[in-house]
Amino acid sequence: MQPTSSTQPPRILIEPNFQWDQQDAYLFDIDGTLLRTWDGVHFDAFASSVRRITGFEVTLNGIQLAGSTDTAILREACRQAGVPVEQVEANIDAILDSMCTSVAERRHEMRVVTMPGVEETLRYLAERGALLGVATGNLEMIGWIKVEQAGLREWFRFGGFSDQFPVRAELIGRAAQKARELAGAGASICVVGDTPRDIAAARANGLPTIAVATGTVSFDELAAERPEVCASSLADLLAFARRQA
């Protein structure tokens, strides 16, 4: 299912000489970039899992979620709630496992919509021979469940997740390493995301970014970070490319 199209006019900025659709591999963020979930399944898993494993009550209120990672969000929620650090670290694996189990058990409750132009863009890039992967702050099981629920799993061959990499730059680095293993050591790789944190993490790995304003961050805020491409949506970017062809 696609979300309702925006009534705002399309906006596209592309750095001169950057060929956004001729990269060897692409690393796509999930939430806000590929899809959006209109439910509390993932959100609820944080508090219920911490409660079950430690007995503490936590909330995600006041925590910046966009562009963060599940592991970083979990630690911040526990810090905010006063859970002793040593208790968090002693139980971190059990809490993360519980989160994955909770989401898997409730996947039928998920209400997932894909962002405008996502499947068309994935098909367009794949037909040009690009390797497609995900690089997301989600835990691996949760990330793949969302992608599967959106009907997009067939397009992706690999991913980078926050299970072992709480810092976004590190998980993007891991995903880029996998991309080079599959596409060749000299492969050109582009990150696709919807937050300044995606842009910063890509830049930390020496990678260009396609930033799309389909999440919670505006086009102007993203453009201020100077990504190689800034687009109001993937649908608008693809339409622009086809007009230029």
VENBELLIN-V165276 format. One record per residue. RES is the residue in three letters. D_LAST is the distance of its C-alpha to the last C-alpha in Angstrom with 1 decimal. Layout:
res->RES d_last->D_LAST
res->RES d_last->D_LAST
//
This chain:
res->MET d_last->28.2
res->GLN d_last->25.7
res->PRO d_last->27.0
res->THR d_last->26.9
res->SER d_last->23.7
res->SER d_last->24.3
res->THR d_last->25.1
res->GLN d_last->23.9
res->PRO d_last->20.8
res->PRO d_last->17.8
res->ARG d_last->18.1
res->ILE d_last->15.8
res->LEU d_last->16.9
res->ILE d_last->15.4
res->GLU d_last->17.6
res->PRO d_last->16.5
res->ASN d_last->15.3
res->PHE d_last->15.3
res->GLN d_last->12.5
res->TRP d_last->13.3
res->ASP d_last->11.6
res->GLN d_last->13.1
res->GLN d_last->16.7
res->ASP d_last->19.3
res->ALA d_last->20.9
res->TYR d_last->20.9
res->LEU d_last->24.0
res->PHE d_last->23.9
res->ASP d_last->26.7
res->ILE d_last->28.1
res->ASP d_last->29.9
res->GLY d_last->27.8
res->THR d_last->24.5
res->LEU d_last->24.5
res->LEU d_last->27.3
res->ARG d_last->30.3
res->THR d_last->33.9
res->TRP d_last->36.1
res->ASP d_last->39.3
res->GLY d_last->41.8
res->VAL d_last->41.9
res->HIS d_last->40.5
res->PHE d_last->42.0
res->ASP d_last->45.4
res->ALA d_last->45.5
res->PHE d_last->46.2
res->ALA d_last->49.4
res->SER d_last->50.7
res->SER d_last->50.3
res->VAL d_last->52.0
res->ARG d_last->54.8
res->ARG d_last->55.4
res->ILE d_last->55.5
res->THR d_last->57.2
res->GLY d_last->58.6
res->PHE d_last->56.9
res->GLU d_last->55.0
res->VAL d_last->51.7
res->THR d_last->49.1
res->LEU d_last->45.5
res->ASN d_last->46.2
res->GLY d_last->45.4
res->ILE d_last->43.3
res->GLN d_last->39.7
res->LEU d_last->37.8
res->ALA d_last->34.1
res->GLY d_last->32.9
res->SER d_last->36.3
res->THR d_last->37.5
res->ASP d_last->40.0
res->THR d_last->42.5
res->ALA d_last->42.3
res->ILE d_last->42.6
res->LEU d_last->45.6
res->ARG d_last->47.4
res->GLU d_last->46.9
res->ALA d_last->48.1
res->CYS d_last->51.2
res->ARG d_last->51.9
res->GLN d_last->51.6
res->ALA d_last->54.1
res->GLY d_last->56.5
res->VAL d_last->56.2
res->PRO d_last->57.8
res->VAL d_last->55.3
res->GLU d_last->57.3
res->GLN d_last->57.3
res->VAL d_last->53.5
res->GLU d_last->53.0
res->ALA d_last->55.6
res->ASN d_last->53.9
res->ILE d_last->50.2
res->ASP d_last->49.4
res->ALA d_last->51.4
res->ILE d_last->49.7
res->LEU d_last->46.2
res->ASP d_last->47.3
res->SER d_last->48.7
res->MET d_last->45.5
res->CYS d_last->43.6
res->THR d_last->46.3
res->SER d_last->46.3
res->VAL d_last->42.6
res->ALA d_last->42.8
res->GLU d_last->45.7
res->ARG d_last->44.1
res->ARG d_last->40.6
res->HIS d_last->41.3
res->GLU d_last->41.7
res->MET d_last->38.2
res->ARG d_last->35.9
res->VAL d_last->32.4
res->VAL d_last->29.2
res->THR d_last->25.7
res->MET d_last->23.6
res->PRO d_last->20.7
res->GLY d_last->17.6
res->VAL d_last->19.5
res->GLU d_last->19.6
res->GLU d_last->16.1
res->THR d_last->15.0
res->LEU d_last->17.7
res->ARG d_last->16.6
res->TYR d_last->12.9
res->LEU d_last->14.4
res->ALA d_last->17.2
res->GLU d_last->15.2
res->ARG d_last->13.7
res->GLY d_last->17.4
res->ALA d_last->18.1
res->LEU d_last->21.7
res->LEU d_last->22.3
res->GLY d_last->25.5
res->VAL d_last->27.2
res->ALA d_last->29.0
res->THR d_last->31.2
res->GLY d_last->34.5
res->ASN d_last->35.7
res->LEU d_last->38.4
res->GLU d_last->37.0
res->MET d_last->38.6
res->ILE d_last->37.6
res->GLY d_last->34.0
res->TRP d_last->33.6
res->ILE d_last->35.5
res->LYS d_last->33.1
res->VAL d_last->30.1
res->GLU d_last->32.0
res->GLN d_last->33.0
res->ALA d_last->29.4
res->GLY d_last->28.6
res->LEU d_last->26.2
res->ARG d_last->28.5
res->GLU d_last->26.9
res->TRP d_last->23.8
res->PHE d_last->25.9
res->ARG d_last->28.0
res->PHE d_last->29.9
res->GLY d_last->30.6
res->GLY d_last->32.5
res->PHE d_last->35.0
res->SER d_last->37.9
res->ASP d_last->40.8
res->GLN d_last->41.5
res->PHE d_last->39.4
res->PRO d_last->40.3
res->VAL d_last->38.3
res->ARG d_last->34.5
res->ALA d_last->33.8
res->GLU d_last->35.9
res->LEU d_last->34.3
res->ILE d_last->30.8
res->GLY d_last->32.4
res->ARG d_last->33.8
res->ALA d_last->30.5
res->ALA d_last->28.8
res->GLN d_last->31.7
res->LYS d_last->31.2
res->ALA d_last->27.5
res->ARG d_last->28.6
res->GLU d_last->31.3
res->LEU d_last->28.8
res->ALA d_last->25.8
res->GLY d_last->27.8
res->ALA d_last->29.5
res->GLY d_last->26.8
res->ALA d_last->24.0
res->SER d_last->21.7
res->ILE d_last->22.3
res->CYS d_last->20.9
res->VAL d_last->22.9
res->VAL d_last->21.7
res->GLY d_last->24.4
res->ASP d_last->25.6
res->THR d_last->28.6
res->PRO d_last->29.6
res->ARG d_last->31.5
res->ASP d_last->28.4
res->ILE d_last->27.1
res->ALA d_last->30.6
res->ALA d_last->31.0
res->ALA d_last->27.7
res->ARG d_last->28.7
res->ALA d_last->32.2
res->ASN d_last->30.6
res->GLY d_last->28.4
res->LEU d_last->25.2
res->PRO d_last->22.2
res->THR d_last->21.7
res->ILE d_last->19.2
res->ALA d_last->21.5
res->VAL d_last->21.2
res->ALA d_last->23.6
res->THR d_last->24.6
res->GLY d_last->28.0
res->THR d_last->30.9
res->VAL d_last->29.5
res->SER d_last->27.8
res->PHE d_last->24.5
res->ASP d_last->26.6
res->GLU d_last->28.8
res->LEU d_last->26.0
res->ALA d_last->24.3
res->ALA d_last->27.8
res->GLU d_last->27.8
res->ARG d_last->24.8
res->PRO d_last->22.6
res->GLU d_last->19.6
res->VAL d_last->17.5
res->CYS d_last->19.1
res->ALA d_last->17.8
res->SER d_last->19.7
res->SER d_last->18.7
res->LEU d_last->16.5
res->ALA d_last->15.5
res->ASP d_last->14.4
res->LEU d_last->12.6
res->LEU d_last->10.7
res->ALA d_last->10.0
res->PHE d_last->8.8
res->ALA d_last->6.3
res->ARG d_last->5.1
res->ARG d_last->5.6
res->GLN d_last->3.8
res->ALA d_last->0.0
//
